[in-house]
Amino acid sequence: MKKIFFLFIAGLTVSASYSQEVSDAVRLAQDNITGTARFRAMGGAFGAVGGDLSALTLNPAGSAIFINNQVGITFSNQNIKNNSNYFGTQTSDKDNSFILNQASGVFIFNNHNPNANWKKIAIAGTYENTNNFNSDVFSAGTNPRNSIDQYFLKYANGIPLNIIDGLEYSDLNYNEQQAHLGYWGHVIDPVNENDGNNTQYTTNVPAGGNYYQENEVYAWGYNSKLSFNIATSYKDRIYLGANLNLHITDYRRSSSFYEDNNNPLEPTETISNLRFNNDLYTYGNGFSFQLGAIAKVTKAFRLGLAYESNTWYALYDETAQSLQTTRQAAGGEIIHENINPNVINVYQSYTLQTPGKITLSAAYIIGKSGLISIDYAFKDYSNTKYKPTSDPGFGGVNNDMRNQLTNNGELRIGGEYKIERLSLRGGYRFEGSPYKNGTTIGDLNSYSAGLGYSFGATKIDLAYSYLERKSNQGFFATGFTDGANITSKLNNVSMTLLFEL
């Protein structure tokens, strides 16, 4: 039976900086259109509309638009297909998941004094699955230049041989663990194997390029938000609201990288193939707050303004690794190595601060026939940071985020048209890349449509949304940074049941 050792690592400076990458921070900083089917169908353009159980998570003042108490629940089916292009080889993989997307309720307390200016107070609570991380990506192709040996060399060079060779995996920090795997897997060797102070290493992967490589990434988990809302109405013209938000994240990623080559063998032992496995588990919770206002400029025209603060996450990471290699020794013997420490690294809690967001909105209400709405939001991703910022273990990645990330805009447009009890809806969403280069994660385009039917106190809504985004992220962040061009296509179908009380 496999025996697993849990290694608790308390030092942030040398050990917790191991996997805090820019992409991990951006994953938690990004939003997605979730919530009720009506909200999804109209592209999330509800900042000045209100009156929807998900609208109040965008602009807290939206709950004061409600006339009656209302509760609702939403279920979604998500299908994501990832098409990969790695040095000209096309592959694809997909994942399908069914989730409870949203559950919430709003309760209205009217002021029956006809002379009062403050007409009502709304109190609401919502749960939303703000991001579904379920996704499978498979990439394969022949790399004409680079081998993963550069990953192990990058970590090993500078580390004395007596540390890599003399200590157990569980006694090492993250950088040393990578060098340990490469050394004991015979991917790398010291330049001077008789000198315990040796800090330079050489590769056992034959030169010549044309390395066949595969990278499989399976991710699953969620980011969810619990919001506690209060809002009020002044003369039924000005609506003000606030939210306190609790964020919960649970993310798992399992990756497996394979490489082989047919390059001529060297006189000494050489690596013909290897498989490098990495597992990451990130979990924790966060806090943020929101403030919002909606103004009825005229009976038909509304303006909205909403501010969402930074989110402060307290996070934990756990990692596990293994390496299998096949090599040919100098005498021609084929040797298989399985370097599996059976250790789970459990790192000390750290803080991630994701950026705030400001949303400007406008809506035109066409009597009882429908509406047109537009939102524009902007967020500065370069303000994302790991804390404490004074910790050298976070200095490098925080500097990378300042240099690589940028502020971006998000445009949402939605419309609704009513035919008696039937409502027809459509929406569009565009979000710019959070990266300065525009390619690590590209621009997002999304189209949506839906319909709803009112039975009176009970309503049912359906929505379909399509999202497409391109990305190119390296398989590894250091040393070997080649990656595939990925086109992600997400299809979502949602159904909401609403009940007025």
C-alpha positions in Angstrom: 0.0 0.0 0.0 1.3 3.5 -0.9 2.4 5.4 2.1 1.9 9.2 2.0 3.9 11.6 4.2 2.5 15.0 4.8 5.2 17.7 4.9 4.2 20.9 6.6 6.3 23.8 5.4 6.2 26.9 7.5 8.8 29.2 6.0 7.4 31.6 3.5 10.7 33.1 2.3 12.2 30.0 0.6 9.3 27.6 0.2 5.9 29.2 -0.3 7.1 31.1 -3.4 7.3 27.7 -5.3 4.0 27.8 -7.2 2.6 31.3 -6.8 2.5 32.1 -10.4 0.9 35.0 -12.3 -1.6 32.6 -13.9 -2.7 31.3 -10.5 -3.4 34.8 -9.3 -5.2 35.8 -12.5 -7.5 32.7 -12.2 -8.9 34.0 -8.9 -9.0 37.6 -10.1 -11.2 36.9 -13.1 -15.0 37.0 -13.1 -17.4 35.0 -15.2 -21.0 35.6 -16.1 -23.0 33.3 -13.8 -26.2 33.7 -11.9 -29.8 33.6 -13.0 -30.8 32.6 -16.5 -32.2 36.0 -17.2 -28.9 37.6 -16.1 -26.9 35.2 -18.3 -29.2 35.6 -21.3 -28.7 39.4 -21.2 -24.9 39.2 -21.0 -24.9 40.3 -17.3 -25.8 43.9 -18.3 -27.8 44.7 -15.2 -25.8 47.5 -13.5 -28.6 50.1 -14.0 -31.5 47.6 -14.3 -31.7 45.9 -10.9 -34.7 43.8 -10.0 -32.9 40.5 -10.6 -31.5 38.2 -8.0 -28.1 38.2 -9.7 -28.2 41.9 -10.6 -27.6 42.8 -6.9 -24.3 40.9 -7.0 -23.2 43.4 -9.7 -24.8 46.5 -8.3 -26.0 46.2 -4.6 -28.6 48.9 -5.2 -30.4 46.5 -7.6 -32.3 44.8 -4.7 -34.2 48.0 -3.9 -35.8 47.8 -7.4 -37.8 44.7 -6.4 -41.5 45.3 -5.5 -42.2 41.9 -3.9 -40.3 39.3 -2.0 -38.6 36.7 -4.3 -36.6 33.6 -4.0 -34.9 31.6 -6.8 -32.6 28.8 -7.8 -30.6 28.2 -10.9 -29.0 25.0 -12.4 -26.5 25.0 -15.2 -24.9 22.6 -17.5 -21.5 23.6 -18.8 -19.5 22.1 -21.6 -16.0 23.3 -22.3 -13.9 22.2 -25.3 -10.2 23.1 -25.5 -8.6 22.9 -28.9 -4.8 22.8 -28.7 -2.1 23.6 -31.3 1.4 22.6 -30.3 4.0 23.1 -33.0 1.4 22.4 -35.7 -0.2 19.3 -34.1 -3.9 19.7 -33.4 -5.6 18.0 -30.4 -8.7 18.6 -28.4 -10.3 17.6 -25.1 -13.5 18.5 -23.4 -15.3 18.4 -20.1 -19.0 18.5 -19.1 -20.4 19.4 -15.7 -23.8 20.0 -14.1 -23.9 22.5 -11.1 -26.1 24.4 -8.8 -25.3 27.8 -10.1 -27.2 30.2 -7.9 -29.6 30.3 -5.0 -30.9 33.5 -3.4 -33.7 35.5 -1.9 -34.7 39.1 -1.4 -37.2 40.5 1.1 -38.8 43.9 0.8 -39.8 46.1 3.8 -42.0 49.0 2.7 -42.4 52.2 4.6 -46.1 52.8 4.6 -45.8 56.5 5.7 -46.9 58.5 2.7 -44.8 61.4 3.7 -41.6 59.5 4.1 -38.8 60.0 1.5 -37.2 56.7 2.2 -39.7 54.3 0.7 -38.3 50.8 1.4 -35.5 48.6 2.7 -34.4 45.5 0.9 -32.5 42.7 2.5 -31.1 39.9 0.4 -28.8 36.9 0.5 -27.3 35.2 -2.5 -25.0 32.2 -3.3 -23.4 32.0 -6.7 -20.9 29.7 -8.3 -18.8 32.6 -9.8 -16.4 30.3 -11.6 -16.4 26.7 -12.6 -12.8 25.4 -13.0 -13.7 22.0 -14.5 -11.6 21.8 -17.7 -9.5 19.2 -19.5 -6.6 20.2 -21.9 -4.5 17.7 -23.9 -1.6 19.0 -26.0 0.8 17.0 -28.1 3.5 17.7 -30.7 7.1 17.6 -31.7 9.2 20.4 -30.2 12.0 21.3 -32.6 14.2 22.9 -30.1 13.6 22.5 -26.3 13.5 19.7 -23.8 12.1 19.7 -20.3 15.7 19.1 -19.1 16.0 22.9 -19.0 13.4 23.0 -16.2 15.5 20.8 -14.0 18.7 22.6 -14.9 17.2 25.9 -14.1 16.4 24.8 -10.6 19.5 22.8 -10.0 22.2 25.2 -11.1 23.4 27.1 -8.0 22.4 24.3 -5.5 25.3 22.3 -3.9 25.4 18.7 -4.8 25.6 17.6 -1.2 22.1 19.1 -0.6 20.5 17.5 -3.7 22.3 14.1 -3.1 22.5 14.1 0.7 19.0 15.1 1.8 15.6 13.5 1.5 13.0 15.1 -0.7 10.9 15.9 2.4 13.9 17.9 3.9 14.1 20.2 0.9 12.4 23.4 -0.1 10.6 23.6 -3.4 13.5 24.7 -5.6 15.7 22.0 -4.1 13.0 19.4 -4.6 12.9 20.0 -8.4 16.7 19.6 -8.5 16.4 16.4 -6.4 13.9 14.9 -8.8 16.0 15.7 -11.9 19.2 14.3 -10.3 17.7 11.1 -9.0 15.9 10.6 -12.3 19.2 11.0 -14.0 17.8 13.8 -16.2 20.7 15.9 -15.0 24.2 15.1 -13.5 26.7 17.3 -11.7 29.6 18.7 -13.7 31.9 17.4 -10.9 30.3 14.4 -9.2 33.2 14.1 -6.7 32.8 17.6 -5.3 30.0 18.0 -2.8 30.1 21.7 -3.3 29.5 21.4 -7.0 26.7 23.8 -8.1 26.7 23.3 -11.9 24.9 20.6 -13.7 24.6 19.1 -17.2 21.8 17.3 -19.0 21.6 13.7 -20.0 19.0 14.4 -22.7 20.6 14.0 -26.1 20.9 17.2 -28.1 19.3 17.5 -31.5 15.8 18.8 -30.9 12.6 17.1 -32.3 11.4 16.1 -28.9 8.0 14.5 -28.9 6.0 15.9 -26.0 2.6 15.6 -24.5 1.0 17.6 -21.7 -2.3 16.7 -20.0 -3.9 19.0 -17.6 -7.1 18.1 -15.7 -8.6 20.8 -13.5 -11.7 20.8 -11.4 -13.2 22.9 -8.6 -15.0 26.2 -8.1 -15.0 29.7 -6.9 -18.2 30.8 -5.1 -19.5 33.9 -3.4 -21.9 34.4 -0.6 -23.3 37.9 -0.6 -25.3 39.7 2.2 -27.1 42.7 0.8 -29.0 45.7 2.1 -30.4 48.5 0.0 -32.9 51.3 0.2 -34.9 53.7 -2.0 -35.1 57.5 -1.8 -38.3 58.9 -3.3 -38.3 55.9 -5.7 -35.7 57.8 -7.7 -32.4 57.1 -6.0 -31.4 53.5 -5.0 -28.4 52.8 -2.7 -27.0 49.4 -1.6 -24.1 47.6 -0.1 -22.9 44.0 -0.1 -20.6 42.1 2.2 -19.1 39.1 0.3 -17.5 35.9 1.5 -15.6 34.1 -1.3 -14.8 30.4 -1.2 -12.3 28.7 -3.5 -11.4 25.1 -4.0 -9.2 24.3 -7.0 -7.4 21.1 -8.0 -5.1 20.6 -11.0 -3.4 17.4 -12.0 -0.8 17.6 -14.9 1.3 15.0 -16.6 4.1 15.9 -19.0 5.6 13.2 -21.3 8.7 13.5 -23.5 10.7 11.1 -25.7 13.3 11.4 -28.4 15.1 9.4 -31.0 18.3 11.4 -31.0 21.7 9.6 -31.2 22.8 8.2 -27.9 25.8 9.6 -26.2 28.7 7.5 -24.8 27.4 8.0 -21.3 23.9 7.2 -20.1 21.1 9.1 -21.8 17.4 9.7 -21.2 15.1 8.4 -23.9 11.8 9.3 -22.3 10.3 10.6 -19.1 7.0 11.5 -17.5 6.7 14.3 -14.9 3.6 14.4 -12.8 2.4 17.4 -10.7 -0.6 17.8 -8.5 -1.8 21.1 -7.0 -4.6 21.7 -4.5 -5.4 25.4 -3.6 -8.2 26.2 -1.2 -9.3 29.0 1.1 -11.6 31.9 1.5 -11.7 35.6 1.0 -13.6 38.8 1.8 -14.8 41.8 -0.3 -17.4 44.5 -0.2 -19.5 46.4 -2.8 -21.2 49.7 -2.9 -23.7 50.8 -5.6 -26.2 53.4 -6.7 -29.0 53.5 -9.3 -30.6 56.8 -10.4 -33.9 57.1 -12.3 -32.9 60.2 -14.4 -36.3 60.0 -16.1 -39.1 57.5 -15.9 -37.4 55.5 -18.7 -33.7 56.3 -18.4 -31.5 55.0 -15.6 -27.8 55.3 -14.6 -25.9 53.0 -12.4 -22.5 53.1 -10.6 -21.0 50.2 -8.6 -17.7 49.7 -6.9 -16.3 46.3 -5.8 -13.4 46.3 -3.5 -10.2 44.3 -3.7 -10.8 40.7 -2.6 -8.5 39.5 0.2 -7.9 35.8 0.1 -6.4 33.6 2.8 -5.1 30.5 0.8 -3.4 27.2 1.3 -1.5 25.1 -1.2 -0.7 21.4 -1.3 1.5 19.8 -3.9 2.7 16.3 -4.8 5.2 15.2 -7.5 6.7 12.2 -9.2 9.0 11.5 -12.1 9.5 8.3 -14.2 12.4 8.1 -16.6 13.9 5.5 -19.0 17.6 5.7 -19.8 20.3 3.7 -21.5 23.4 3.3 -19.5 26.9 3.4 -20.9 27.0 -0.4 -21.4 23.7 -0.4 -23.2 21.5 -1.5 -20.3 18.0 0.0 -20.3 17.1 1.3 -16.8 13.7 2.5 -15.6 13.5 4.9 -12.6 10.4 5.8 -10.6 11.1 8.8 -8.3 8.0 9.0 -6.2 8.6 10.6 -2.8 5.0 9.9 -1.7 5.1 13.3 0.0 2.4 15.9 0.1 3.8 19.4 0.7 1.4 21.4 2.8 2.4 25.1 2.8 1.7 27.8 5.3 -1.3 30.1 4.6 -0.6 33.1 2.4 -2.6 36.1 1.3 -3.6 37.0 -2.2 -5.2 40.4 -3.0 -7.1 40.6 -6.3 -8.0 44.0 -7.8 -11.2 45.9 -7.4 -13.6 46.9 -10.1 -15.7 49.9 -11.1 -18.8 49.5 -13.2 -20.7 52.3 -15.1 -24.1 51.4 -16.4 -27.1 52.8 -18.3 -30.4 51.4 -19.1 -33.5 52.5 -21.1 -36.8 51.0 -20.0 -39.3 50.7 -22.9 -42.5 50.9 -20.9 -43.7 47.4 -20.1 -42.4 46.1 -23.4 -38.7 45.6 -22.6 -35.4 47.3 -22.0 -31.9 47.9 -23.4 -28.9 48.0 -21.0 -25.2 48.6 -21.3 -22.4 48.2 -18.7 -18.8 49.1 -18.9 -16.4 47.9 -16.1 -12.7 48.3 -15.7 -10.2 46.5 -13.5 -6.4 46.9 -13.1 -4.9 43.4 -12.9 -1.5 44.8 -12.2 -2.6 45.6 -8.7 -2.9 41.9 -7.9 -0.3 41.0 -5.3 0.7 38.3 -2.8 1.2 39.3 0.7 3.1 40.2 2.8 4.7 42.2 0.0 7.9 42.6 2.1 8.5 38.8 2.0 11.3 38.1 -0.5 9.4 34.9 -1.5 6.7 37.0 -3.0 8.8 39.8 -4.4 9.6 38.1 -7.7 6.0 37.1 -8.7 4.6 40.4 -7.6 7.1 42.2 -9.8 6.1 39.8 -12.6 2.5 40.8 -12.2 3.3 44.5 -12.3 5.3 43.9 -15.5 3.0 41.4 -17.3 -0.6 42.5 -16.3 -2.5 45.5 -17.2 -5.9 47.2 -16.7 -8.7 46.1 -19.0 -12.2 46.9 -19.8 -15.3 44.8 -20.0 -18.4 45.6 -22.1 -21.8 44.1 -21.5 -24.9 44.7 -23.7 -28.3 43.2 -23.0 -31.8 43.5 -24.2 -35.3 42.1 -23.3 -38.6 42.2 -25.2 -41.9 41.1 -23.7 -44.8 39.6 -25.5 -47.5 39.3 -22.8 -46.2 36.6 -20.4 -43.2 35.6 -22.7 -39.9 37.4 -22.5 -37.2 37.2 -25.2 -33.6 38.1 -24.3 -30.2 38.5 -25.8 -26.8 39.7 -24.8 -23.1 40.3 -25.8 -20.0 40.5 -23.6 -16.5 41.5 -24.5 -13.6 41.5 -22.0 -10.0 42.5 -22.9 -7.0 40.5 -22.1 -5.6 41.0 -18.5 -2.0 40.6 -20.0 0.0 43.4 -21.7 1.0 41.0 -24.5 -2.6 40.1 -25.2 -1.8 36.4 -25.8 -1.1 34.7 -22.5 -4.8 35.0 -22.0 -6.5 36.7 -24.9 -9.7 38.7 -25.4 -13.0 37.1 -24.5 -16.1 37.2 -26.7 -19.5 35.9 -25.5 -23.0 35.7 -27.0 -26.1 34.8 -25.2 -29.9 34.4 -25.7 -32.8 33.2 -23.6 -36.4 33.3 -22.8 -38.7 33.4 -19.8 -42.3 32.7 -19.0 -44.4 34.1 -16.2 -47.1 32.1 -14.6 -47.9 34.9 -12.2 -46.1 34.3 -8.9 -43.9 31.7 -10.5 -41.5 32.2 -13.3 -39.2 30.0 -15.3 -36.2 31.3 -17.3 -33.9 29.5 -19.8 -30.6 30.8 -21.2 -27.9 29.7 -23.6 -24.5 31.3 -23.7 -21.4 30.8 -25.8 -17.9 32.0 -24.8 -14.6 31.8 -26.7 -11.2 32.8 -25.6 -7.6 32.0 -26.7 -4.6 31.5 -24.5 -0.9 30.5 -24.7 0.6 29.6 -21.3 3.8 27.7 -20.8 3.6 24.2 -19.6 6.0 25.3 -16.8 6.8 28.7 -15.5 10.6 28.4 -15.3 13.3 26.9 -17.5 11.1 25.1 -20.0 8.3 27.7 -20.9 7.0 26.4 -24.2 3.3 26.0 -24.4 0.4 25.3 -26.8 -2.0 27.7 -28.4 -5.3 26.9 -26.8 -8.8 27.9 -28.0 -11.4 27.4 -25.3 -15.1 27.2 -26.3 -17.6 27.1 -23.5 -21.3 26.4 -24.0 -23.7 26.8 -21.0 -27.4 26.2 -20.6 -29.1 27.5 -17.5 -32.6 27.2 -16.0 -34.0 29.4 -13.2 -37.1 28.9 -11.1 -38.4 32.1 -9.4 -41.1 32.4 -6.8 -42.7 35.6 -5.6 -43.8 35.4 -1.9 
